[in-house]
Amino acid sequence: MQNKVIVITPEELNEILQTKFEYFTDQLIERLEAERKKDVKIYTLNKAAAILQVSYTKIKSLTDSGKIKTTADNRILSTEIDNYLNNPDNENN
């Protein structure tokens, strides 16, 4: 494998970085707007366990491990349940 050196000016680098920054910013804004449009519900651990059809112990384990995030008052947003269900790395899928 042959190494290649690419030479660009600081202005060119700045333009490339600005373009990428704008792209990722636009993507983030679109995701945030989509989340805002969702009907987000808040569940207790017991209700979330029932929705996922797992025990309270299992849901507690999932929140303790960070696989499902909780609010400050130990509740679970419906978006967190959706994220968990849509993650192929989770054993319930």
C-alpha positions as CSV (number, residue, x, y, z in Angstrom):
1,M,0.0,0.0,0.0
2,Q,1.4,3.3,-1.0
3,N,1.0,6.3,1.2
4,K,-0.3,9.6,-0.3
5,V,0.0,13.1,1.0
6,I,-2.8,15.5,0.3
7,V,-1.9,19.2,0.6
8,I,-4.7,21.7,1.1
9,T,-4.8,25.3,2.2
10,P,-6.2,26.4,5.5
11,E,-9.1,28.0,3.6
12,E,-9.9,24.8,1.8
13,L,-9.8,22.9,5.1
14,N,-12.1,25.5,6.7
15,E,-14.5,25.1,3.8
16,I,-14.6,21.3,4.1
17,L,-15.1,21.5,7.8
18,Q,-17.8,24.1,7.5
19,T,-19.7,22.1,4.9
20,K,-19.6,19.0,7.2
21,F,-20.6,20.9,10.2
22,E,-23.6,22.4,8.4
23,Y,-24.6,18.9,7.2
24,F,-24.4,17.4,10.7
25,T,-26.2,20.4,12.2
26,D,-29.0,20.1,9.7
27,Q,-29.3,16.3,10.5
28,L,-29.4,17.0,14.2
29,I,-32.1,19.7,13.8
30,E,-34.2,17.3,11.7
31,R,-33.9,14.6,14.4
32,L,-34.8,17.0,17.2
33,E,-37.8,18.3,15.3
34,A,-39.0,14.7,14.6
35,E,-38.7,13.8,18.3
36,R,-40.6,17.0,19.3
37,K,-43.4,15.9,17.0
38,K,-43.7,12.5,18.6
39,D,-46.2,12.0,21.4
40,V,-43.8,11.3,24.2
41,K,-45.2,9.5,27.2
42,I,-43.7,9.0,30.6
43,Y,-43.9,5.6,32.4
44,T,-43.2,4.2,35.8
45,L,-40.7,1.3,35.9
46,N,-43.7,-1.1,36.5
47,K,-45.6,0.2,33.5
48,A,-42.5,0.1,31.3
49,A,-41.9,-3.5,32.4
50,A,-45.4,-4.4,31.4
51,I,-45.0,-2.7,28.0
52,L,-41.8,-4.7,27.4
53,Q,-43.3,-7.8,28.9
54,V,-40.4,-8.2,31.3
55,S,-40.2,-8.4,35.1
56,Y,-39.6,-5.4,37.3
57,T,-36.2,-6.9,38.1
58,K,-35.3,-7.0,34.4
59,I,-36.4,-3.4,33.8
60,K,-34.4,-2.3,36.8
61,S,-31.4,-4.1,35.5
62,L,-31.8,-2.4,32.1
63,T,-32.0,1.0,33.7
64,D,-29.1,0.4,36.1
65,S,-26.9,-0.7,33.2
66,G,-27.9,2.3,31.1
67,K,-29.5,0.4,28.3
68,I,-32.7,2.3,29.1
69,K,-32.3,5.8,30.5
70,T,-34.5,7.2,33.2
71,T,-35.6,10.7,34.2
72,A,-34.4,12.2,37.4
73,D,-37.5,10.8,39.2
74,N,-36.8,7.3,37.9
75,R,-39.4,7.2,35.1
76,I,-38.9,6.1,31.5
77,L,-39.8,8.1,28.4
78,S,-41.6,6.3,25.6
79,T,-38.7,7.3,23.3
80,E,-36.3,5.3,25.5
81,I,-38.5,2.2,25.1
82,D,-38.6,2.8,21.4
83,N,-34.8,3.1,21.3
84,Y,-34.4,-0.1,23.3
85,L,-36.8,-2.0,21.0
86,N,-35.1,-0.7,17.9
87,N,-31.6,-1.6,19.0
88,P,-30.6,-4.9,17.3
89,D,-28.0,-5.5,20.1
90,N,-30.7,-6.0,22.7
91,E,-31.7,-9.6,23.4
92,N,-35.5,-8.9,23.2
93,N,-35.4,-8.2,19.5
